[in-house]
């Protein structure tokens, strides 16, 4: 991993096994609209915010309670010039047992500050990991992209509405 890859770390008062199970429950913390399977090596699912972003995530590494890696393909981001900016990147969750519970280190390998999507995408990932995933583990309730959400509500939710030309997405 590069030092420039987007990384965020949270500690939750749960076991590594509980944290791993929650991460794999992507519909509860990332998007209710995910189609496909998660968690086992070879599983693939589609993530999509209509009109703004879609990608396929394939599980390439799964070590229960320790590590989970998703490889990104079929990526399209509608608000940047390089619409395939996420193509062939990896989303990595490393879990470490600590005195306070479990440290979850999230890294999106390939999401780097030089990328056009970095500010918007790192804001969104940060909110999903430190807000929604952490909330799911703390209270049983995450705050994923809802079936009733739109691109505009999603961008506003993560403080990104002023970073993207919403009119161009309509």
Secondary structure, DSSP 8 states (H G I E B T S, - for coil): --TTEEEEEEEESS-HHHHHHHHH-HHHHTBTT-EE--SSTT-EEEEEETTTEEEEEEEEEEETTTEEEEEEEEEEETTSSSTTTTTT-EEEEEEEEETTEEEEEEEEEEEETTSTTHHHHHHHHHHIIIIIIHHHHHHS----B-TT--HHHHHHHTT-GGGS-HHHH-
